[in-house]
Amino acid sequence: MSALSSLARLQAVAAGIAQPLATVRHCHVSDAPLVLVPLKLAGEAAAPLAVMLGSDPGDPSLLVVPQPRNRDLRFAFAASLAKLVLNHIETSRGAVEELPPGKEGEERIRYGDAPQLLVPNRGGVAFLRMMGRSTRFRSTEGPYAVEPAVPVLGRWLTWFADRHDHPGSSLMGAVTELLRLHWATGQSSLEDGNLAALTGWIDPPAGLDGPAAAARAEDPVVWPPAGPTTDPTFDNEVLAPAIAGYDRSGGDSRAGERLHAAIAGQLTPTWDLMWRAVGLLRALPEGASVPRRWERDRDAFTYYHQTFGEAYPQARRDPPVRAARRLHDLERAQDAYDAQRAFDDPLVMAEHRLSGQAFGGTVTECDPARLDETGKRPKLRPLLRVATRDPVRLDAGATVCSADRPALKGRIVELDDDGGVVLELTGGMGRKLVPEAGVVPEVGDRVCFTSLTEGSFGAAKFPDREDTPWTHGGPPGEYVPTDEDAEEDWS
């Protein structure tokens, strides 16, 4: 926890309401996201019990497994879920955009939109990930055949869960994480995992403050858990008798309706909270870099959709080269995401100013027309002196850029004893020996410079699959799915 977020938590306690950690929204929110509220059977690793889902707050669909330990009923549930999720994927593509040819002249396209899946918390993401692993290898032929849509659903759920790991991606979001990114409450991080309590702090009902609203959220009768785990009292007193009654009736429709109604009562409060949270996020202005990250999401979705039938389902374990490349890509994405959020949002940049990675102040001296004539040709190299009270923890020679104009780059020349930083601007001023109008700060301007960049390290080179070194097992064999791949925890 940073000093700024700690201060925001203390202010939330004093004010009785959550305090903002951001001035803009750092994630994309679709016009019609697919909201999913899953539940699983207690004591089972990934046995689905129910899911409430849909893109219309007033028209949710509820799918229930009346006996989660029955394999046929589980996969009938998976088939019904597949139809709804796959329909959302197909109807969320938007118009096809034609892009300029790539480096090798190949034609490129991008879908105008992409599906967005929202779940209440990280547990919901983990459950869908496990469900993807449990369904993507299923056979559509033979004695234990499943509906053809089931393995397709499994591959898509796996892909969405993998994209959730990608910093800055908005294709799958855990709503508690998205809210915590933008607000600080006066409760612990563990308590922030409770969607009802978190929302109560951010947007308490009339007549209540944050602590009172969060206290109400601790009552599982008023606010049932947001899943995928159910409330033990509900399990013992309502769910277990309802499932037993369904078993005794031999699948009677009335017993199924009673079970359906009991589960609907558990999921509806969370369903309403999810859309309330979506409204809170939509009320924030979108950050400047969010559309660019959503473009990358749309690129990833377009590529996977276009190549879906050309490859096997995702392997249970990545081979060494692919695993290393994925880790490298995630690290680069995190680096870029941290910088983009800081450039978009002065509150986020304040975190980096406190840590010494950035400094803000007033320009006290400026030589905008200074030229460096030590080389063969003169170069435009303006000098600035910035008076700052921030704790600058950057050394002379460090490369920095402007927070307001990241293309404007410079180098720290000197750190004064009296709190001044002398900068030599090195790029982003145009190609002439005279800077473009308004680019170089003037005396009296407030500025902020940071060592953060969207690409502090470039893409690494990895060996081809067939050149995997012996230290990592040598070249792996060609992946072919086997029956063992389908042996997951809910099988």
C-alpha positions in Angstrom: 0.0 0.0 0.0 1.4 3.4 -1.0 1.5 6.5 1.1 -1.2 8.2 -1.0 -3.6 5.2 -0.9 -3.0 5.0 2.9 -3.9 8.7 3.3 -7.0 8.2 1.1 -8.1 5.3 3.4 -7.6 7.5 6.5 -9.6 10.2 4.8 -12.4 7.7 4.0 -12.6 6.7 7.6 -12.8 10.4 8.7 -15.4 11.3 6.0 -17.4 8.0 6.2 -17.3 7.6 2.5 -14.8 6.2 -0.1 -12.2 8.6 -1.5 -11.1 8.8 -5.1 -7.8 7.3 -6.2 -8.3 8.4 -9.8 -9.7 11.3 -11.6 -10.5 9.3 -14.8 -11.6 5.8 -15.6 -8.7 3.5 -16.4 -10.7 0.7 -18.0 -13.1 0.4 -20.9 -16.8 -0.3 -20.1 -18.8 -1.6 -23.0 -22.3 -0.3 -23.8 -23.6 -3.8 -23.3 -21.1 -6.0 -21.3 -22.0 -9.6 -20.5 -22.4 -9.7 -16.8 -22.0 -13.2 -15.2 -22.6 -14.1 -11.6 -21.5 -17.7 -11.1 -22.1 -20.0 -8.1 -20.4 -23.4 -7.4 -21.3 -26.2 -5.1 -19.6 -26.0 -1.7 -17.0 -28.6 -1.2 -16.4 -29.2 -4.9 -13.5 -27.7 -6.8 -15.4 -26.5 -9.8 -18.9 -28.1 -9.9 -21.2 -25.4 -11.3 -24.4 -24.7 -9.4 -25.8 -21.7 -11.3 -25.0 -18.6 -13.2 -27.1 -15.4 -13.7 -26.0 -13.6 -16.9 -27.0 -11.1 -19.5 -26.4 -7.7 -21.0 -29.7 -6.1 -19.9 -30.0 -5.2 -16.2 -33.8 -5.9 -16.4 -33.6 -9.2 -18.3 -31.1 -11.7 -16.8 -31.0 -15.3 -17.7 -30.6 -17.9 -14.9 -29.1 -21.3 -15.5 -29.2 -23.8 -12.7 -27.8 -27.3 -12.2 -30.4 -29.0 -10.0 -28.0 -31.8 -9.1 -24.4 -30.6 -9.5 -22.9 -34.0 -8.9 -24.8 -35.4 -12.0 -22.4 -35.3 -14.9 -25.2 -35.2 -17.6 -26.9 -32.2 -15.8 -23.6 -30.4 -15.5 -22.8 -30.7 -19.2 -26.4 -29.8 -20.2 -25.8 -26.6 -18.1 -22.5 -26.0 -19.9 -24.3 -26.4 -23.3 -27.0 -23.9 -22.3 -24.3 -21.5 -21.0 -22.3 -21.9 -24.3 -25.3 -20.8 -26.4 -25.7 -17.6 -24.5 -22.0 -16.7 -24.2 -21.1 -17.6 -27.8 -24.1 -15.6 -29.0 -22.8 -12.6 -27.1 -19.4 -13.1 -28.7 -20.8 -13.3 -32.2 -23.1 -10.3 -31.8 -20.4 -8.1 -30.2 -17.9 -8.0 -33.1 -19.2 -4.8 -34.7 -18.3 -3.8 -38.3 -15.0 -4.9 -39.8 -12.3 -2.2 -40.0 -9.7 -2.5 -42.7 -6.2 -1.5 -41.4 -3.1 -0.5 -43.3 -1.0 -3.5 -44.5 1.5 -4.9 -42.0 5.3 -4.9 -42.4 5.2 -7.8 -44.8 2.3 -6.3 -46.8 -0.3 -8.7 -45.5 -3.9 -7.5 -45.3 -5.2 -6.7 -41.8 -8.6 -6.2 -40.3 -10.0 -5.4 -36.9 -13.5 -5.8 -35.5 -15.1 -2.6 -34.6 -16.0 -3.9 -31.1 -15.3 -6.8 -28.9 -17.2 -8.7 -26.2 -16.6 -7.8 -22.6 -17.2 -10.2 -19.7 -17.7 -8.9 -16.2 -17.8 -11.0 -13.0 -18.1 -9.9 -9.4 -14.6 -10.8 -8.1 -11.4 -12.7 -8.7 -13.1 -15.9 -7.6 -15.4 -15.5 -10.5 -12.5 -15.3 -12.9 -10.9 -18.4 -11.3 -14.1 -20.3 -11.6 -14.6 -19.5 -15.3 -10.9 -20.3 -15.9 -11.4 -23.7 -14.3 -14.6 -24.2 -16.2 -12.8 -23.5 -19.4 -10.1 -26.1 -18.6 -12.8 -28.5 -17.7 -14.7 -28.2 -21.0 -12.4 -27.3 -23.8 -11.0 -30.8 -24.2 -14.4 -32.6 -24.2 -15.2 -34.9 -27.0 -18.3 -34.4 -29.1 -18.3 -38.1 -30.1 -18.2 -41.4 -28.3 -19.9 -42.7 -25.1 -19.4 -39.4 -23.1 -20.1 -37.0 -26.0 -21.1 -33.4 -25.2 -22.8 -30.8 -27.3 -20.4 -29.3 -29.9 -20.7 -25.9 -28.3 -19.3 -27.1 -25.0 -15.6 -27.4 -26.0 -15.9 -24.1 -28.0 -17.1 -22.4 -24.8 -14.2 -23.9 -22.9 -11.7 -22.5 -25.3 -13.2 -19.0 -25.2 -13.4 -19.0 -21.4 -9.8 -20.0 -21.2 -8.9 -17.2 -23.7 -10.8 -14.6 -21.7 -9.2 -15.7 -18.4 -5.8 -15.4 -20.0 -6.6 -11.9 -21.2 -7.6 -11.0 -17.7 -4.0 -11.6 -16.7 -2.9 -9.1 -19.3 -2.3 -5.7 -17.6 -4.7 -3.0 -19.0 -7.0 -5.5 -20.8 -10.7 -4.9 -20.4 -12.0 -8.0 -22.1 -12.7 -9.7 -18.8 -13.0 -7.7 -15.6 -13.5 -8.5 -11.9 -15.7 -5.6 -10.7 -14.3 -5.5 -7.2 -10.8 -5.0 -8.7 -12.1 -2.3 -11.1 -13.7 -0.4 -8.2 -10.7 -0.6 -6.0 -8.6 0.8 -8.8 -10.6 4.0 -8.6 -11.7 4.4 -4.9 -10.2 3.8 -1.5 -12.4 2.7 1.4 -12.0 2.8 5.1 -11.9 -1.0 5.5 -9.3 -3.6 4.9 -8.3 -5.0 1.5 -9.9 -8.3 2.5 -13.2 -6.6 3.2 -12.9 -4.8 -0.1 -13.4 -8.2 -1.7 -17.0 -8.1 -0.6 -18.8 -6.4 -3.5 -21.7 -5.2 -1.3 -19.5 -3.7 1.3 -17.2 -2.0 -1.3 -20.2 -0.5 -3.2 -21.6 0.6 0.2 -18.5 2.6 0.9 -18.5 4.2 -2.6 -22.2 4.9 -3.0 -24.0 4.4 0.3 -27.8 4.4 0.3 -29.7 7.5 1.5 -29.5 7.9 5.2 -26.4 5.7 5.6 -22.6 6.3 5.5 -20.0 4.0 4.2 -19.3 2.1 7.5 -23.1 1.6 8.1 -23.6 0.3 4.6 -20.7 -2.0 4.8 -22.0 -3.4 8.2 -25.3 -4.2 6.5 -23.4 -6.1 3.8 -22.1 -8.5 6.4 -25.7 -9.9 6.8 -25.9 -12.8 4.2 -29.7 -12.7 4.3 -29.7 -9.1 3.1 -26.7 -9.4 0.9 -25.8 -13.0 -0.1 -22.2 -13.6 -1.1 -21.3 -12.5 -4.6 -20.0 -16.0 -5.4 -18.8 -18.3 -6.6 -18.8 -19.6 -3.0 -22.3 -19.7 -1.3 -23.3 -18.9 2.3 -22.9 -22.0 4.6 -26.3 -21.2 6.3 -28.0 -21.1 2.9 -26.3 -24.4 1.9 -27.4 -26.2 5.0 -30.9 -24.8 5.5 -32.1 -24.1 1.9 -29.9 -25.5 -0.8 -29.2 -29.0 0.6 -33.0 -29.7 1.3 -34.0 -28.3 -2.1 -31.5 -30.6 -3.9 -32.5 -33.6 -1.8 -36.2 -32.8 -2.6 -35.3 -32.7 -6.3 -33.6 -36.1 -6.1 -36.5 -37.6 -4.2 -39.0 -36.3 -6.8 -37.0 -37.9 -9.6 -36.5 -34.5 -11.4 -40.1 -33.3 -10.9 -40.6 -29.8 -12.5 -42.1 -28.3 -9.3 -39.1 -29.3 -7.2 -36.8 -27.8 -9.9 -38.8 -24.6 -9.8 -38.4 -24.4 -6.0 -34.7 -24.8 -6.3 -34.6 -22.3 -9.1 -36.4 -19.7 -7.0 -34.1 -20.3 -4.0 -31.0 -19.7 -6.1 -32.5 -16.7 -7.9 -32.9 -15.1 -4.4 -29.2 -15.6 -3.8 -28.1 -14.2 -7.1 -30.4 -11.3 -7.7 -28.9 -8.9 -5.1 -25.4 -9.4 -6.6 -26.9 -9.0 -10.1 -28.2 -5.6 -9.1 -24.9 -4.6 -7.5 -23.0 -5.5 -10.6 -25.0 -3.0 -12.7 -24.8 -0.4 -10.0 -21.0 -0.8 -10.1 -21.1 -0.5 -13.9 -22.9 2.8 -13.5 -20.4 4.1 -11.0 -17.6 3.3 -13.5 -19.4 4.8 -16.4 -19.9 8.1 -14.5 -16.1 8.6 -14.5 -14.6 10.3 -17.6 -12.6 7.8 -19.7 -8.8 8.1 -19.5 -7.0 9.2 -22.7 -5.1 6.0 -23.2 -8.1 3.7 -22.6 -9.2 3.7 -26.3 -5.7 2.6 -27.4 -5.7 -0.3 -25.0 -9.2 -1.3 -26.2 -7.9 -1.2 -29.7 -5.3 -3.8 -28.7 -8.0 -5.9 -27.0 -10.0 -5.7 -30.3 -6.8 -6.7 -32.2 -6.4 -9.7 -29.9 -10.0 -10.7 -30.2 -10.0 -10.4 -34.0 -6.9 -12.6 -34.3 -8.3 -15.3 -32.0 -11.7 -15.3 -33.6 -10.2 -15.4 -37.1 -7.8 -18.3 -36.3 -10.1 -20.2 -33.9 -10.5 -23.2 -36.1 -6.8 -23.5 -37.1 -5.3 -24.8 -33.9 -5.9 -27.3 -31.1 -7.4 -26.1 -27.8 -4.9 -24.3 -25.5 -2.5 -26.8 -24.0 -2.7 -27.5 -20.2 0.9 -26.3 -19.9 2.8 -23.9 -22.2 6.1 -25.2 -23.7 9.2 -23.3 -22.4 9.5 -20.8 -25.2 5.9 -19.8 -25.2 5.8 -19.5 -21.4 8.9 -17.3 -21.5 7.4 -15.1 -24.3 4.1 -14.8 -22.4 5.8 -13.7 -19.2 7.9 -11.2 -21.1 4.8 -9.8 -22.8 3.0 -9.5 -19.5 5.9 -7.6 -18.0 6.1 -5.2 -20.9 2.3 -4.7 -20.7 2.5 -3.9 -17.0 5.3 -1.4 -17.6 3.3 0.4 -20.3 0.0 0.3 -18.3 1.6 1.9 -15.2 3.0 4.7 -17.4 -0.2 5.3 -19.3 -2.3 5.5 -16.1 0.2 8.0 -14.7 0.1 10.2 -17.9 -3.7 10.1 -17.9 -4.2 10.9 -14.2 -2.5 13.5 -11.9 -3.6 11.5 -8.9 -1.8 8.4 -10.1 1.2 10.5 -11.1 1.2 11.9 -7.5 2.1 8.3 -6.4 5.2 8.4 -8.5 6.1 11.9 -7.4 6.0 10.6 -3.8 8.2 7.6 -4.7 10.8 9.9 -6.5 10.1 8.6 -10.0 8.6 11.9 -11.0 8.9 15.5 -9.9 6.7 18.5 -10.5 7.5 22.2 -10.0 7.8 25.6 -11.7 10.1 26.6 -14.5 12.4 29.3 -13.1 14.9 29.5 -16.0 14.6 28.6 -19.6 16.9 28.8 -22.7 14.5 27.6 -25.5 16.8 28.4 -28.4 20.0 26.7 -27.0 21.9 24.7 -29.6 24.4 21.9 -29.0 27.2 22.5 -31.5 29.7 19.9 -30.3 28.9 17.5 -33.1 29.1 17.7 -36.8 25.7 19.4 -37.0 24.0 21.6 -34.4 21.2 20.2 -32.4 18.4 21.9 -30.6 18.9 21.3 -26.9 16.9 23.8 -24.7 17.8 24.0 -21.0 15.2 24.3 -18.2 15.6 24.8 -14.5 12.6 23.4 -12.5 12.2 24.4 -8.9 10.6 21.5 -7.1 9.8 20.4 -3.5 9.3 16.8 -4.5 11.8 14.1 -3.3 13.8 13.6 -6.5 15.4 10.2 -6.5 16.7 10.3 -10.1 20.4 10.7 -10.8 22.1 13.1 -13.2 21.9 11.6 -16.7 18.5 9.9 -16.2 16.1 10.2 -19.1 12.7 11.7 -18.4 9.7 12.9 -20.3 6.9 15.4 -19.7 3.8 14.1 -18.0 1.6 16.4 -20.1 3.4 15.7 -23.4 5.2 12.3 -23.2 6.8 12.9 -26.6 8.8 15.7 -25.0 11.9 14.0 -23.7 14.9 15.3 -21.7 17.9 14.4 -19.7 18.7 15.5 -16.1 21.9 17.5 -16.2 22.2 18.6 -12.6 20.4 18.5 -9.3 20.8 21.7 -7.2 21.2 21.7 -3.5 18.3 24.1 -3.2 15.7 21.9 -4.8 16.3 22.7 -8.5 16.5 20.3 -11.4 18.3 21.3 -14.6 17.0 19.6 -17.7 18.3 19.4 -21.2 15.4 18.7 -23.6 16.4 16.1 -26.3 13.3 15.2 -28.3 9.7 15.9 -29.2 10.3 19.6 -30.3 10.2 19.1 -34.1 13.0 18.7 -36.6 14.1 22.3 -37.0 16.6 24.3 -35.0 13.7 26.3 -33.6 11.2 24.5 -31.3 7.6 24.3 -32.4 5.4 27.0 -30.8 4.1 26.0 -27.3 6.3 22.9 -27.0 9.1 24.1 -24.7 7.8 25.3 -21.3 8.3 28.9 -20.4 9.3 30.6 -17.2 6.5 30.4 -14.7 4.9 27.3 -16.2 4.0 24.4 -14.0 5.5 21.2 -15.3 5.9 17.5 -14.3 8.6 15.2 -15.6 9.0 11.5 -15.0 11.2 8.6 -15.7 8.2 6.5 -16.6 7.9 5.5 -20.2 5.4 3.3 -22.1 8.3 1.1 -23.3 11.2 1.1 -21.0 12.5 -2.1 -22.5 12.0 -3.5 -26.0 10.8 -6.8 -27.1 13.1 -9.7 -26.3 14.3 -12.3 -28.9 13.4 -15.9 -28.1 14.5 -19.0 -29.9 12.2 -20.9 -32.2 10.3 -23.8 -30.8 12.6 -26.3 -32.4 15.6 -24.5 -30.9 14.5 -24.8 -27.3 17.8 -25.3 -25.3 18.5 -28.5 -23.5 18.4 -26.6 -20.2 14.6 -26.3 -20.7 14.0 -29.8 -21.9 15.0 -29.4 -25.5 12.5 -29.0 -28.4 9.1 -30.2 -27.2 7.0 -32.6 -29.2 4.1 -31.4 -31.2 1.1 -30.9 -28.9 -1.9 -33.2 -29.5 -4.8 -33.3 -27.0 -5.3 -36.6 -25.2 -8.0 -38.0 -22.9 -5.9 -37.1 -19.9 -6.3 -33.4 -20.8 -10.0 -33.6 -19.9 -9.4 -35.0 -16.5 -10.1 -31.9 -14.5 -11.5 -31.4 -11.0 -15.2 -31.4 -11.9 -15.0 -34.4 -14.2 
